[in-house]
Amino acid sequence: MSTTEERPPEPPARSDRNHWYWLLLIPIIVPLIPMLYNGTDPTLWGIPRFYWLQLLFVVLSVIVTLVVYRQTRGR
């Protein structure tokens, strides 16, 4: 019987602990602000604010996701 105790291997370092991931909260939180939707003015090419603002949020989400991806991908 061996007197040396074998230790279990250490788990790999977590790769999800990066401050860039906090930016992903922006596309989640910003559409939840009701003041942004309260009204129809201004209109953009005859489209009320609610509709063009939704499309703006899609573009914002894509940009934020792209920035986070580029900053956190493995080299």
C-alpha positions in Angstrom: 0.0 0.0 0.0 1.4 3.4 -0.9 1.6 6.1 1.7 1.6 9.0 -0.8 -1.8 10.5 -1.4 -2.7 11.3 -5.0 -4.5 14.6 -5.6 -7.2 14.9 -8.1 -6.3 16.9 -11.2 -7.1 20.6 -10.9 -10.0 21.8 -13.0 -9.2 24.0 -16.0 -9.3 27.7 -15.5 -12.7 29.2 -16.2 -12.8 31.2 -19.5 -16.1 33.0 -18.7 -14.6 35.4 -16.2 -14.0 38.3 -18.5 -15.3 41.8 -17.9 -16.3 42.1 -21.6 -19.3 39.9 -20.9 -20.9 42.7 -18.8 -21.5 44.5 -22.0 -24.0 41.9 -23.0 -26.4 43.3 -20.4 -26.8 46.5 -22.5 -29.1 44.8 -25.1 -31.0 43.2 -22.3 -31.6 46.2 -20.1 -32.0 49.0 -22.6 -35.2 47.7 -24.2 -36.8 47.3 -20.8 -36.8 51.1 -20.2 -40.4 52.1 -20.7 -39.6 55.8 -21.1 -38.2 55.0 -24.5 -41.5 53.8 -25.8 -43.8 56.4 -24.3 -45.0 58.2 -27.4 -45.1 58.2 -31.1 -43.0 61.2 -31.9 -40.5 61.5 -33.4 -41.4 59.6 -36.5 -38.7 58.4 -38.9 -39.9 58.4 -42.5 -43.5 58.2 -41.2 -42.7 55.2 -38.9 -43.6 55.8 -35.2 -40.8 55.7 -32.6 -41.8 52.3 -31.1 -41.1 50.5 -34.4 -37.9 52.1 -35.5 -36.6 51.9 -31.9 -37.1 48.1 -32.0 -35.0 48.0 -35.2 -32.4 50.2 -33.5 -32.2 47.7 -30.6 -31.6 44.9 -33.0 -28.6 46.8 -34.5 -27.4 47.7 -31.0 -27.5 44.0 -30.0 -25.6 42.9 -33.0 -22.9 45.5 -32.5 -22.5 44.8 -28.7 -22.4 41.0 -29.4 -19.8 41.5 -32.1 -17.6 43.6 -29.8 -17.8 41.1 -27.0 -17.1 38.2 -29.3 -14.0 39.9 -30.8 -12.6 40.8 -27.4 -13.1 37.4 -25.8 -12.3 34.9 -28.6 -9.3 32.8 -28.1 -6.1 33.9 -29.8 
